[in-house]
Amino acid sequence: MSVIHINKNNYEREVNDSDIPVIIDFWAQWCGPCQMMGSVFEELSKDYTGKLKFAKLNTEEEPALAGRFGISGIPCLIITTHGKETGRIVGFAPKEILKQKIQDIIGGR
């Protein structure tokens, strides 16, 4: 599954109406750790096809959506189920560590 980009126009459909949990990568172009997280995030999306939807949200372009989740530091990954936060991972992590943190949040999905 590929990573989708969310904004105010598709947020409701892609996040709140999703049949599977969604992990949102809150990032910004100027953020070095966010750039490093981007490739790890893309790689992980292939491991969770059908189990977890991967989405990116640019905090510079969508500050209101970022504000809804109280984002104070990036990169920040938030896992949601039907639009409600179920887990949060702040800061860069290598693929295997990030995968373990995701598993800890979503369980046996």
Secondary structure, DSSP 8 states (H G I E B T S, - for coil): ---EE--TTTHIIIIIT-SS-EEEEEE-TT-HHHHHHHHHHHHHHHHTTTT-EEEEEETTT-HHHHHHTT--SSSEEEEEETTEEEEEEES---HHHHHHHHHHHHTT-
